């Protein structure tokens, strides 16, 4: 489990660094990237999608719990 989390963290950090370097090469800076991520996070459509996914996850967990416990 630790190994999987470590691999995931390494991939996320690498993707972030590549994204920042890509933005710099296009003449944009880190703040532009940060603002884009912030807009995406606060977007009403994104919020609705996150709520829908959380609801589906809860249903899936409840269904799995019922099937395991009987």
PQR file of N, CA, C, O and H, with PARSE charges and radii, in Angstrom:
ATOM      1  N   UNK A   1       0.828  -1.191   0.000 -0.4000 1.5000
ATOM      2  CA  UNK A   1       0.000   0.000   0.000 -0.0000 2.0000
ATOM      3  C   UNK A   1       0.871   1.252   0.000  0.5500 1.7000
ATOM      4  O   UNK A   1       0.626   2.189  -0.760 -0.5500 1.4000
ATOM      5  N   UNK A   2       1.891   1.259   0.860 -0.4000 1.5000
ATOM      6  CA  UNK A   2       2.794   2.415   0.903 -0.0000 2.0000
ATOM      7  C   UNK A   2       3.477   2.625  -0.435  0.5500 1.7000
ATOM      8  O   UNK A   2       3.669   3.756  -0.882 -0.5500 1.4000
ATOM      9  H   UNK A   2       2.090   0.497   1.477  0.4000 1.0000
ATOM     10  N   UNK A   3       3.842   1.510  -1.073 -0.4000 1.5000
ATOM     11  CA  UNK A   3       4.533   1.589  -2.354 -0.0000 2.0000
ATOM     12  C   UNK A   3       3.622   2.246  -3.396  0.5500 1.7000
ATOM     13  O   UNK A   3       4.083   3.074  -4.182 -0.5500 1.4000
ATOM     14  H   UNK A   3       3.686   0.591  -0.710  0.4000 1.0000
ATOM     15  N   UNK A   4       2.351   1.892  -3.408 -0.4000 1.5000
ATOM     16  CA  UNK A   4       1.402   2.471  -4.360 -0.0000 2.0000
ATOM     17  C   UNK A   4       1.225   3.963  -4.118  0.5500 1.7000
ATOM     18  O   UNK A   4       1.171   4.746  -5.066 -0.5500 1.4000
ATOM     19  H   UNK A   4       1.976   1.220  -2.770  0.4000 1.0000
ATOM     20  N   UNK A   5       1.137   4.355  -2.861 -0.4000 1.5000
ATOM     21  CA  UNK A   5       0.969   5.767  -2.530 -0.0000 2.0000
ATOM     22  C   UNK A   5       2.221   6.541  -2.935  0.5500 1.7000
ATOM     23  O   UNK A   5       2.125   7.644  -3.473 -0.5500 1.4000
ATOM     24  H   UNK A   5       1.182   3.718  -2.090  0.4000 1.0000
ATOM     25  N   UNK A   6       3.374   5.973  -2.679 -0.4000 1.5000
ATOM     26  CA  UNK A   6       4.624   6.621  -3.045 -0.0000 2.0000
ATOM     27  C   UNK A   6       4.721   6.803  -4.560  0.5500 1.7000
ATOM     28  O   UNK A   6       5.136   7.859  -5.037 -0.5500 1.4000
ATOM     29  H   UNK A   6       3.452   5.077  -2.241  0.4000 1.0000
ATOM     30  N   UNK A   7       4.344   5.788  -5.300 -0.4000 1.5000
ATOM     31  CA  UNK A   7       4.357   5.879  -6.763 -0.0000 2.0000
ATOM     32  C   UNK A   7       3.400   6.967  -7.229  0.5500 1.7000
ATOM     33  O   UNK A   7       3.733   7.743  -8.125 -0.5500 1.4000
ATOM     34  H   UNK A   7       4.007   4.930  -4.912  0.4000 1.0000
ATOM     35  N   UNK A   8       2.229   7.031  -6.637 -0.4000 1.5000
ATOM     36  CA  UNK A   8       1.247   8.048  -6.996 -0.0000 2.0000
ATOM     37  C   UNK A   8       1.785   9.451  -6.710  0.5500 1.7000
ATOM     38  O   UNK A   8       1.630  10.357  -7.529 -0.5500 1.4000
ATOM     39  H   UNK A   8       1.959   6.401  -5.909  0.4000 1.0000
ATOM     40  N   UNK A   9       2.411   9.628  -5.556 -0.4000 1.5000
ATOM     41  CA  UNK A   9       2.976  10.939  -5.193 -0.0000 2.0000
ATOM     42  C   UNK A   9       4.062  11.340  -6.188  0.5500 1.7000
ATOM     43  O   UNK A   9       4.112  12.494  -6.613 -0.5500 1.4000
ATOM     44  H   UNK A   9       2.537   8.892  -4.890  0.4000 1.0000
ATOM     45  N   UNK A  10       4.918  10.417  -6.559 -0.4000 1.5000
ATOM     46  CA  UNK A  10       5.984  10.707  -7.513 -0.0000 2.0000
ATOM     47  C   UNK A  10       5.396  11.121  -8.859  0.5500 1.7000
ATOM     48  O   UNK A  10       5.887  12.060  -9.485 -0.5500 1.4000
ATOM     49  H   UNK A  10       4.878   9.479  -6.214  0.4000 1.0000
ATOM     50  N   UNK A  11       4.363  10.438  -9.304 -0.4000 1.5000
ATOM     51  CA  UNK A  11       3.729  10.770 -10.582 -0.0000 2.0000
ATOM     52  C   UNK A  11       3.091  12.152 -10.524  0.5500 1.7000
ATOM     53  O   UNK A  11       3.211  12.932 -11.469 -0.5500 1.4000
ATOM     54  H   UNK A  11       3.964   9.674  -8.795  0.4000 1.0000
ATOM     55  N   UNK A  12       2.419  12.457  -9.428 -0.4000 1.5000
ATOM     56  CA  UNK A  12       1.769  13.771  -9.283 -0.0000 2.0000
ATOM     57  C   UNK A  12       2.807  14.890  -9.290  0.5500 1.7000
ATOM     58  O   UNK A  12       2.622  15.904  -9.963 -0.5500 1.4000
ATOM     59  H   UNK A  12       2.321  11.823  -8.660  0.4000 1.0000
ATOM     60  N   UNK A  13       3.884  14.712  -8.553 -0.4000 1.5000
ATOM     61  CA  UNK A  13       4.929  15.738  -8.501 -0.0000 2.0000
ATOM     62  C   UNK A  13       5.569  15.914  -9.879  0.5500 1.7000
ATOM     63  O   UNK A  13       5.817  17.041 -10.307 -0.5500 1.4000
ATOM     64  H   UNK A  13       4.034  13.888  -8.007  0.4000 1.0000
ATOM     65  N   UNK A  14       5.833  14.825 -10.563 -0.4000 1.5000
ATOM     66  CA  UNK A  14       6.431  14.908 -11.894 -0.0000 2.0000
ATOM     67  C   UNK A  14       5.489  15.629 -12.867  0.5500 1.7000
ATOM     68  O   UNK A  14       5.931  16.468 -13.652 -0.5500 1.4000
ATOM     69  H   UNK A  14       5.632  13.910 -10.215  0.4000 1.0000
ATOM     70  N   UNK A  15       4.211  15.307 -12.813 -0.4000 1.5000
ATOM     71  CA  UNK A  15       3.245  15.962 -13.688 -0.0000 2.0000
ATOM     72  C   UNK A  15       3.160  17.453 -13.393  0.5500 1.7000
ATOM     73  O   UNK A  15       3.054  18.268 -14.309 -0.5500 1.4000
ATOM     74  H   UNK A  15       3.852  14.626 -12.175  0.4000 1.0000
ATOM     75  N   UNK A  16       3.206  17.803 -12.123 -0.4000 1.5000
ATOM     76  CA  UNK A  16       3.168  19.215 -11.738 -0.0000 2.0000
ATOM     77  C   UNK A  16       4.387  19.944 -12.287  0.5500 1.7000
ATOM     78  O   UNK A  16       4.257  21.013 -12.883 -0.5500 1.4000
ATOM     79  H   UNK A  16       3.292  17.141 -11.379  0.4000 1.0000
ATOM     80  N   UNK A  17       5.571  19.368 -12.089 -0.4000 1.5000
ATOM     81  CA  UNK A  17       6.790  20.010 -12.560 -0.0000 2.0000
ATOM     82  C   UNK A  17       6.804  20.150 -14.078  0.5500 1.7000
ATOM     83  O   UNK A  17       7.225  21.180 -14.605 -0.5500 1.4000
ATOM     84  H   UNK A  17       5.676  18.500 -11.606  0.4000 1.0000
ATOM     85  N   UNK A  18       6.349  19.124 -14.777 -0.4000 1.5000
ATOM     86  CA  UNK A  18       6.284  19.192 -16.236 -0.0000 2.0000
ATOM     87  C   UNK A  18       5.295  20.265 -16.659  0.5500 1.7000
ATOM     88  O   UNK A  18       5.559  21.003 -17.608 -0.5500 1.4000
ATOM     89  H   UNK A  18       6.008  18.287 -14.350  0.4000 1.0000
ATOM     90  N   UNK A  19       4.177  20.365 -15.983 -0.4000 1.5000
ATOM     91  CA  UNK A  19       3.182  21.388 -16.307 -0.0000 2.0000
ATOM     92  C   UNK A  19       3.697  22.790 -16.080  0.5500 1.7000
ATOM     93  O   UNK A  19       3.442  23.685 -16.886 -0.5500 1.4000
ATOM     94  H   UNK A  19       3.963  19.765 -15.212  0.4000 1.0000
ATOM     95  N   UNK A  20       4.418  22.993 -14.996 -0.4000 1.5000
ATOM     96  CA  UNK A  20       4.975  24.320 -14.710 -0.0000 2.0000
ATOM     97  C   UNK A  20       6.014  24.684 -15.756  0.5500 1.7000
ATOM     98  O   UNK A  20       6.028  25.812 -16.250 -0.5500 1.4000
ATOM     99  H   UNK A  20       4.625  22.267 -14.341  0.4000 1.0000
ATOM    100  N   UNK A  21       6.875  23.751 -16.096 -0.4000 1.5000
ATOM    101  CA  UNK A  21       7.891  24.024 -17.114 -0.0000 2.0000
ATOM    102  C   UNK A  21       7.244  24.295 -18.468  0.5500 1.7000
ATOM    103  O   UNK A  21       7.699  25.161 -19.216 -0.5500 1.4000
ATOM    104  H   UNK A  21       6.864  22.835 -15.696  0.4000 1.0000
ATOM    105  N   UNK A  22       6.193  23.561 -18.779 -0.4000 1.5000
ATOM    106  CA  UNK A  22       5.475  23.780 -20.036 -0.0000 2.0000
ATOM    107  C   UNK A  22       4.858  25.173 -20.064  0.5500 1.7000
ATOM    108  O   UNK A  22       4.913  25.860 -21.084 -0.5500 1.4000
ATOM    109  H   UNK A  22       5.823  22.857 -18.172  0.4000 1.0000
ATOM    110  N   UNK A  23       4.283  25.580 -18.969 -0.4000 1.5000
ATOM    111  CA  UNK A  23       3.669  26.911 -18.898 -0.0000 2.0000
ATOM    112  C   UNK A  23       4.730  27.997 -19.024  0.5500 1.7000
ATOM    113  O   UNK A  23       4.498  29.015 -19.676 -0.5500 1.4000
ATOM    114  H   UNK A  23       4.238  25.022 -18.141  0.4000 1.0000
ATOM    115  N   UNK A  24       5.873  27.796 -18.416 -0.4000 1.5000
ATOM    116  CA  UNK A  24       6.951  28.782 -18.507 -0.0000 2.0000
ATOM    117  C   UNK A  24       7.450  28.905 -19.938  0.5500 1.7000
ATOM    118  O   UNK A  24       7.744  30.007 -20.400 -0.5500 1.4000
ATOM    119  H   UNK A  24       6.061  26.969 -17.886  0.4000 1.0000
ATOM    120  N   UNK A  25       7.548  27.790 -20.637 -0.4000 1.5000
ATOM    121  CA  UNK A  25       8.065  27.822 -22.001 -0.0000 2.0000
ATOM    122  C   UNK A  25       7.105  28.528 -22.951  0.5500 1.7000
ATOM    123  O   UNK A  25       7.528  29.036 -23.989 -0.5500 1.4000
ATOM    124  H   UNK A  25       7.309  26.895 -20.261  0.4000 1.0000
ATOM    125  N   UNK A  26       5.829  28.566 -22.614 -0.4000 1.5000
ATOM    126  CA  UNK A  26       4.853  29.269 -23.448 -0.0000 2.0000
ATOM    127  C   UNK A  26       4.745  30.734 -23.057  0.5500 1.7000
ATOM    128  O   UNK A  26       3.930  31.466 -23.619 -0.5500 1.4000
ATOM    129  H   UNK A  26       5.485  28.153 -21.770  0.4000 1.0000
ATOM    130  N   UNK A  27       5.548  31.164 -22.113 -0.4000 1.5000
ATOM    131  CA  UNK A  27       5.523  32.560 -21.705 -0.0000 2.0000
ATOM    132  C   UNK A  27       4.550  32.836 -20.581  0.5500 1.7000
ATOM    133  O   UNK A  27       4.329  33.995 -20.228 -0.5500 1.4000
ATOM    134  H   UNK A  27       6.209  30.569 -21.656  0.4000 1.0000
ATOM    135  N   UNK A  28       3.970  31.810 -20.018 -0.4000 1.5000
ATOM    136  CA  UNK A  28       3.059  31.984 -18.902 -0.0000 2.0000
ATOM    137  C   UNK A  28       3.794  31.605 -17.627  0.5500 1.7000
ATOM    138  O   UNK A  28       4.802  30.900 -17.676 -0.5500 1.4000
ATOM    139  H   UNK A  28       4.150  30.868 -20.305  0.4000 1.0000
ATOM    140  N   UNK A  29       3.310  32.055 -16.519 -0.4000 1.5000
ATOM    141  CA  UNK A  29       3.985  31.724 -15.275 -0.0000 2.0000
ATOM    142  C   UNK A  29       3.109  30.858 -14.385  0.5500 1.7000
ATOM    143  O   UNK A  29       1.985  30.505 -14.742 -0.5500 1.4000
ATOM    144  H   UNK A  29       2.491  32.628 -16.480  0.4000 1.0000
ATOM    145  N   UNK A  30       3.636  30.533 -13.245 -0.4000 1.5000
ATOM    146  CA  UNK A  30       2.954  29.647 -12.299 -0.0000 2.0000
ATOM    147  C   UNK A  30       1.605  30.192 -11.878  0.5500 1.7000
ATOM    148  O   UNK A  30       0.664  29.422 -11.687 -0.5500 1.4000
ATOM    149  H   UNK A  30       4.548  30.820 -12.954  0.4000 1.0000
ATOM    150  N   UNK A  31       1.490  31.501 -11.730 -0.4000 1.5000
ATOM    151  CA  UNK A  31       0.230  32.101 -11.280 -0.0000 2.0000
ATOM    152  C   UNK A  31      -0.900  31.819 -12.261  0.5500 1.7000
ATOM    153  O   UNK A  31      -2.033  31.584 -11.840 -0.5500 1.4000
ATOM    154  H   UNK A  31       2.255  32.126 -11.885  0.4000 1.0000
ATOM    155  N   UNK A  32      -0.618  31.837 -13.549 -0.4000 1.5000
ATOM    156  CA  UNK A  32      -1.647  31.521 -14.536 -0.0000 2.0000
ATOM    157  C   UNK A  32      -2.158  30.097 -14.350  0.5500 1.7000
ATOM    158  O   UNK A  32      -3.362  29.844 -14.390 -0.5500 1.4000
ATOM    159  H   UNK A  32       0.302  32.027 -13.891  0.4000 1.0000
ATOM    160  N   UNK A  33      -1.236  29.189 -14.149 -0.4000 1.5000
ATOM    161  CA  UNK A  33      -1.616  27.791 -13.938 -0.0000 2.0000
ATOM    162  C   UNK A  33      -2.445  27.653 -12.668  0.5500 1.7000
ATOM    163  O   UNK A  33      -3.450  26.943 -12.650 -0.5500 1.4000
ATOM    164  H   UNK A  33      -0.258  29.395 -14.116  0.4000 1.0000
ATOM    165  N   UNK A  34      -2.022  28.334 -11.604 -0.4000 1.5000
ATOM    166  CA  UNK A  34      -2.749  28.273 -10.339 -0.0000 2.0000
ATOM    167  C   UNK A  34      -4.157  28.837 -10.492  0.5500 1.7000
ATOM    168  O   UNK A  34      -5.112  28.276  -9.955 -0.5500 1.4000
ATOM    169  H   UNK A  34      -1.205  28.911 -11.618  0.4000 1.0000
ATOM    170  N   UNK A  35      -4.291  29.942 -11.222 -0.4000 1.5000
ATOM    171  CA  UNK A  35      -5.607  30.538 -11.408 -0.0000 2.0000
ATOM    172  C   UNK A  35      -6.516  29.640 -12.245  0.5500 1.7000
ATOM    173  O   UNK A  35      -7.719  29.562 -11.994 -0.5500 1.4000
ATOM    174  H   UNK A  35      -3.516  30.397 -11.659  0.4000 1.0000
ATOM    175  N   UNK A  36      -5.947  28.970 -13.231 -0.4000 1.5000
ATOM    176  CA  UNK A  36      -6.746  28.043 -14.028 -0.0000 2.0000
ATOM    177  C   UNK A  36      -7.264  26.902 -13.163  0.5500 1.7000
ATOM    178  O   UNK A  36      -8.429  26.518 -13.272 -0.5500 1.4000
ATOM    179  H   UNK A  36      -4.970  29.034 -13.436  0.4000 1.0000
ATOM    180  N   UNK A  37      -6.413  26.365 -12.314 -0.4000 1.5000
ATOM    181  CA  UNK A  37      -6.843  25.285 -11.426 -0.0000 2.0000
ATOM    182  C   UNK A  37      -7.899  25.775 -10.443  0.5500 1.7000
ATOM    183  O   UNK A  37      -8.856  25.059 -10.147 -0.5500 1.4000
ATOM    184  H   UNK A  37      -5.467  26.677 -12.226  0.4000 1.0000
ATOM    185  N   UNK A  38      -7.728  26.989  -9.937 -0.4000 1.5000
ATOM    186  CA  UNK A  38      -8.695  27.547  -8.997 -0.0000 2.0000
ATOM    187  C   UNK A  38     -10.052  27.750  -9.666  0.5500 1.7000
ATOM    188  O   UNK A  38     -11.091  27.448  -9.079 -0.5500 1.4000
ATOM    189  H   UNK A  38      -6.951  27.571 -10.177  0.4000 1.0000
ATOM    190  N   UNK A  39     -10.039  28.259 -10.889 -0.4000 1.5000
ATOM    191  CA  UNK A  39     -11.303  28.440 -11.623 -0.0000 2.0000
ATOM    192  C   UNK A  39     -11.986  27.108 -11.874  0.5500 1.7000
ATOM    193  O   UNK A  39     -13.205  26.992 -11.744 -0.5500 1.4000
ATOM    194  H   UNK A  39      -9.195  28.504 -11.366  0.4000 1.0000
ATOM    195  N   UNK A  40     -11.197  26.101 -12.235 -0.4000 1.5000
ATOM    196  CA  UNK A  40     -11.761  24.774 -12.468 -0.0000 2.0000
ATOM    197  C   UNK A  40     -12.377  24.234 -11.186  0.5500 1.7000
ATOM    198  O   UNK A  40     -13.464  23.657 -11.222 -0.5500 1.4000
ATOM    199  H   UNK A  40     -10.207  26.196 -12.341  0.4000 1.0000
ATOM    200  N   UNK A  41     -11.706  24.410 -10.058 -0.4000 1.5000
ATOM    201  CA  UNK A  41     -12.187  23.878  -8.785 -0.0000 2.0000
ATOM    202  C   UNK A  41     -13.467  24.572  -8.342  0.5500 1.7000
ATOM    203  O   UNK A  41     -14.358  23.924  -7.791 -0.5500 1.4000
ATOM    204  H   UNK A  41     -10.823  24.879 -10.029  0.4000 1.0000
ATOM    205  N   UNK A  42     -13.577  25.887  -8.572 -0.4000 1.5000
ATOM    206  CA  UNK A  42     -14.733  26.642  -8.101 -0.0000 2.0000
ATOM    207  C   UNK A  42     -15.849  26.720  -9.129  0.5500 1.7000
ATOM    208  O   UNK A  42     -16.886  27.329  -8.868 -0.5500 1.4000
ATOM    209  H   UNK A  42     -12.854  26.413  -9.019  0.4000 1.0000
ATOM    210  N   UNK A  43     -15.655  26.124 -10.273 -0.4000 1.5000
ATOM    211  CA  UNK A  43     -16.668  26.127 -11.329 -0.0000 2.0000
ATOM    212  C   UNK A  43     -17.931  25.410 -10.848  0.5500 1.7000
ATOM    213  O   UNK A  43     -17.833  24.352 -10.225 -0.5500 1.4000
ATOM    214  H   UNK A  43     -14.812  25.629 -10.485  0.4000 1.0000
ATOM    215  N   UNK A  44     -19.124  25.972 -11.127 -0.4000 1.5000
ATOM    216  CA  UNK A  44     -20.370  25.309 -10.712 -0.0000 2.0000
ATOM    217  C   UNK A  44     -20.525  23.916 -11.332  0.5500 1.7000
ATOM    218  O   UNK A  44     -21.025  22.999 -10.680 -0.5500 1.4000
ATOM    219  H   UNK A  44     -19.203  26.831 -11.633  0.4000 1.0000
ATOM    220  N   UNK A  45     -20.098  23.758 -12.583 -0.4000 1.5000
ATOM    221  CA  UNK A  45     -20.201  22.447 -13.217 -0.0000 2.0000
ATOM    222  C   UNK A  45     -19.288  21.429 -12.540  0.5500 1.7000
ATOM    223  O   UNK A  45     -19.654  20.266 -12.366 -0.5500 1.4000
ATOM    224  H   UNK A  45     -19.692  24.503 -13.112  0.4000 1.0000
ATOM    225  N   UNK A  46     -18.098  21.882 -12.162 -0.4000 1.5000
ATOM    226  CA  UNK A  46     -17.162  20.976 -11.480 -0.0000 2.0000
ATOM    227  C   UNK A  46     -17.696  20.586 -10.110  0.5500 1.7000
ATOM    228  O   UNK A  46     -17.583  19.429  -9.705 -0.5500 1.4000
ATOM    229  H   UNK A  46     -17.801  22.827 -12.303  0.4000 1.0000
ATOM    230  N   UNK A  47     -18.276  21.541  -9.394 -0.4000 1.5000
ATOM    231  CA  UNK A  47     -18.844  21.238  -8.078 -0.0000 2.0000
ATOM    232  C   UNK A  47     -19.970  20.222  -8.207  0.5500 1.7000
ATOM    233  O   UNK A  47     -20.063  19.278  -7.423 -0.5500 1.4000
ATOM    234  H   UNK A  47     -18.368  22.481  -9.722  0.4000 1.0000
ATOM    235  N   UNK A  48     -20.826  20.429  -9.210 -0.4000 1.5000
ATOM    236  CA  UNK A  48     -21.941  19.508  -9.426 -0.0000 2.0000
ATOM    237  C   UNK A  48     -21.419  18.110  -9.742  0.5500 1.7000
ATOM    238  O   UNK A  48     -21.945  17.116  -9.244 -0.5500 1.4000
ATOM    239  H   UNK A  48     -20.750  21.196  -9.847  0.4000 1.0000
ATOM    240  N   UNK A  49     -20.389  18.043 -10.567 -0.4000 1.5000
ATOM    241  CA  UNK A  49     -19.813  16.761 -10.939 -0.0000 2.0000
ATOM    242  C   UNK A  49     -19.191  16.066  -9.725  0.5500 1.7000
ATOM    243  O   UNK A  49     -19.348  14.856  -9.558 -0.5500 1.4000
ATOM    244  H   UNK A  49     -19.962  18.851 -10.972  0.4000 1.0000
ATOM    245  N   UNK A  50     -18.485  16.825  -8.873 -0.4000 1.5000
ATOM    246  CA  UNK A  50     -17.896  16.224  -7.667 -0.0000 2.0000
ATOM    247  C   UNK A  50     -18.977  15.704  -6.734  0.5500 1.7000
ATOM    248  O   UNK A  50     -18.828  14.630  -6.152 -0.5500 1.4000
ATOM    249  H   UNK A  50     -18.358  17.807  -9.008  0.4000 1.0000
ATOM    250  N   UNK A  51     -20.062  16.451  -6.584 -0.4000 1.5000
ATOM    251  CA  UNK A  51     -21.163  15.985  -5.723 -0.0000 2.0000
ATOM    252  C   UNK A  51     -21.769  14.698  -6.273  0.5500 1.7000
ATOM    253  O   UNK A  51     -22.048  13.763  -5.523 -0.5500 1.4000
ATOM    254  H   UNK A  51     -20.184  17.324  -7.056  0.4000 1.0000
ATOM    255  N   UNK A  52     -21.968  14.658  -7.590 -0.4000 1.5000
ATOM    256  CA  UNK A  52     -22.552  13.478  -8.225 -0.0000 2.0000
ATOM    257  C   UNK A  52     -21.638  12.272  -8.036  0.5500 1.7000
ATOM    258  O   UNK A  52     -22.111  11.175  -7.738 -0.5500 1.4000
ATOM    259  H   UNK A  52     -21.741  15.418  -8.199  0.4000 1.0000
ATOM    260  N   UNK A  53     -20.346  12.465  -8.206 -0.4000 1.5000
ATOM    261  CA  UNK A  53     -19.398  11.360  -8.040 -0.0000 2.0000
ATOM    262  C   UNK A  53     -19.352  10.890  -6.594  0.5500 1.7000
ATOM    263  O   UNK A  53     -19.246   9.691  -6.337 -0.5500 1.4000
ATOM    264  H   UNK A  53     -19.962  13.356  -8.448  0.4000 1.0000
ATOM    265  N   UNK A  54     -19.431  11.827  -5.639 -0.4000 1.5000
ATOM    266  CA  UNK A  54     -19.432  11.445  -4.225 -0.0000 2.0000
ATOM    267  C   UNK A  54     -20.683  10.646  -3.893  0.5500 1.7000
ATOM    268  O   UNK A  54     -20.621   9.670  -3.145 -0.5500 1.4000
ATOM    269  H   UNK A  54     -19.516  12.801  -5.848  0.4000 1.0000
ATOM    270  N   UNK A  55     -21.812  11.055  -4.443 -0.4000 1.5000
ATOM    271  CA  UNK A  55     -23.064  10.338  -4.197 -0.0000 2.0000
ATOM    272  C   UNK A  55     -22.984   8.920  -4.762  0.5500 1.7000
ATOM    273  O   UNK A  55     -23.416   7.965  -4.115 -0.5500 1.4000
ATOM    274  H   UNK A  55     -21.862  11.847  -5.051  0.4000 1.0000
ATOM    275  N   UNK A  56     -22.431   8.785  -5.967 -0.4000 1.5000
ATOM    276  CA  UNK A  56     -22.283   7.463  -6.566 -0.0000 2.0000
ATOM    277  C   UNK A  56     -21.326   6.600  -5.746  0.5500 1.7000
ATOM    278  O   UNK A  56     -21.554   5.401  -5.587 -0.5500 1.4000
ATOM    279  H   UNK A  56     -22.080   9.560  -6.492  0.4000 1.0000
ATOM    280  N   UNK A  57     -20.268   7.198  -5.232 -0.4000 1.5000
ATOM    281  CA  UNK A  57     -19.306   6.445  -4.418 -0.0000 2.0000
ATOM    282  C   UNK A  57     -19.965   5.953  -3.136  0.5500 1.7000
ATOM    283  O   UNK A  57     -19.763   4.810  -2.726 -0.5500 1.4000
ATOM    284  H   UNK A  57     -20.083   8.172  -5.361  0.4000 1.0000
ATOM    285  N   UNK A  58     -20.769   6.835  -2.494 -0.4000 1.5000
ATOM    286  CA  UNK A  58     -21.467   6.416  -1.272 -0.0000 2.0000
ATOM    287  C   UNK A  58     -22.411   5.255  -1.559  0.5500 1.7000
ATOM    288  O   UNK A  58     -22.469   4.298  -0.787 -0.5500 1.4000
ATOM    289  H   UNK A  58     -20.934   7.764  -2.827  0.4000 1.0000
ATOM    290  N   UNK A  59     -23.155   5.331  -2.668 -0.4000 1.5000
ATOM    291  CA  UNK A  59     -24.063   4.244  -3.030 -0.0000 2.0000
ATOM    292  C   UNK A  59     -23.291   2.951  -3.261  0.5500 1.7000
ATOM    293  O   UNK A  59     -23.711   1.879  -2.825 -0.5500 1.4000
ATOM    294  H   UNK A  59     -23.109   6.108  -3.296  0.4000 1.0000
ATOM    295  N   UNK A  60     -22.174   3.060  -3.943 -0.4000 1.5000
ATOM    296  CA  UNK A  60     -21.360   1.890  -4.230 -0.0000 2.0000
ATOM    297  C   UNK A  60     -20.813   1.273  -2.948  0.5500 1.7000
ATOM    298  O   UNK A  60     -20.806   0.051  -2.796 -0.5500 1.4000
ATOM    299  H   UNK A  60     -21.832   3.931  -4.298  0.4000 1.0000
ATOM    300  N   UNK A  61     -20.361   2.111  -2.037 -0.4000 1.5000
ATOM    301  CA  UNK A  61     -19.836   1.614  -0.748 -0.0000 2.0000
ATOM    302  C   UNK A  61     -20.951   0.946   0.050  0.5500 1.7000
ATOM    303  O   UNK A  61     -20.750  -0.124   0.623 -0.5500 1.4000
ATOM    304  H   UNK A  61     -20.368   3.103  -2.161  0.4000 1.0000
ATOM    305  N   UNK A  62     -22.120   1.572   0.088 -0.4000 1.5000
ATOM    306  CA  UNK A  62     -23.244   0.978   0.819 -0.0000 2.0000
ATOM    307  C   UNK A  62     -23.640  -0.365   0.210  0.5500 1.7000
ATOM    308  O   UNK A  62     -23.924  -1.319   0.934 -0.5500 1.4000
ATOM    309  H   UNK A  62     -22.284   2.442  -0.378  0.4000 1.0000
ATOM    310  N   UNK A  63     -23.658  -0.438  -1.110 -0.4000 1.5000
ATOM    311  CA  UNK A  63     -24.013  -1.685  -1.788 -0.0000 2.0000
ATOM    312  C   UNK A  63     -22.984  -2.775  -1.477  0.5500 1.7000
ATOM    313  O   UNK A  63     -23.349  -3.920  -1.211 -0.5500 1.4000
ATOM    314  H   UNK A  63     -23.427   0.337  -1.698  0.4000 1.0000
ATOM    315  N   UNK A  64     -21.706  -2.416  -1.512 -0.4000 1.5000
ATOM    316  CA  UNK A  64     -20.653  -3.390  -1.212 -0.0000 2.0000
ATOM    317  C   UNK A  64     -20.733  -3.837   0.253  0.5500 1.7000
ATOM    318  O   UNK A  64     -20.550  -5.014   0.563 -0.5500 1.4000
ATOM    319  H   UNK A  64     -21.409  -1.485  -1.728  0.4000 1.0000
ATOM    320  N   UNK A  65     -21.005  -2.894   1.135 -0.4000 1.5000
ATOM    321  CA  UNK A  65     -21.108  -3.227   2.557 -0.0000 2.0000
ATOM    322  C   UNK A  65     -22.276  -4.205   2.797  0.5500 1.7000
ATOM    323  O   UNK A  65     -22.150  -5.163   3.559 -0.5500 1.4000
ATOM    324  H   UNK A  65     -21.154  -1.937   0.884  0.4000 1.0000
ATOM    325  N   UNK A  66     -23.416  -3.941   2.127 -0.4000 1.5000
ATOM    326  CA  UNK A  66     -24.578  -4.832   2.298 -0.0000 2.0000
ATOM    327  C   UNK A  66     -24.294  -6.205   1.748  0.5500 1.7000
ATOM    328  O   UNK A  66     -24.702  -7.203   2.342 -0.5500 1.4000
ATOM    329  H   UNK A  66     -23.519  -3.162   1.508  0.4000 1.0000
ATOM    330  N   UNK A  67     -23.591  -6.286   0.605 -0.4000 1.5000
ATOM    331  CA  UNK A  67     -23.321  -7.594   0.018 -0.0000 2.0000
ATOM    332  C   UNK A  67     -22.306  -8.375   0.864  0.5500 1.7000
ATOM    333  O   UNK A  67     -22.361  -9.603   0.924 -0.5500 1.4000
ATOM    334  H   UNK A  67     -23.259  -5.475   0.122  0.4000 1.0000
ATOM    335  N   UNK A  68     -21.391  -7.667   1.512 -0.4000 1.5000
ATOM    336  CA  UNK A  68     -20.407  -8.366   2.342 -0.0000 2.0000
ATOM    337  C   UNK A  68     -20.984  -8.785   3.690  0.5500 1.7000
ATOM    338  O   UNK A  68     -20.694  -9.874   4.186 -0.5500 1.4000
ATOM    339  H   UNK A  68     -21.347  -6.669   1.464  0.4000 1.0000
ATOM    340  N   UNK A  69     -21.798  -7.920   4.278 -0.4000 1.5000
ATOM    341  CA  UNK A  69     -22.317  -8.205   5.607 -0.0000 2.0000
ATOM    342  C   UNK A  69     -23.623  -8.978   5.581  0.5500 1.7000
ATOM    343  O   UNK A  69     -24.059  -9.525   6.594 -0.5500 1.4000
ATOM    344  H   UNK A  69     -22.034  -7.036   3.875  0.4000 1.0000
ATOM    345  N   UNK A  70     -24.225  -9.014   4.437 -0.4000 1.5000
ATOM    346  CA  UNK A  70     -25.440  -9.823   4.333 -0.0000 2.0000
ATOM    347  C   UNK A  70     -26.703  -9.097   4.412  0.5500 1.7000
ATOM    348  O   UNK A  70     -27.771  -9.705   4.332 -0.5500 1.4000
ATOM    349  H   UNK A  70     -23.872  -8.570   3.614  0.4000 1.0000
TER
END
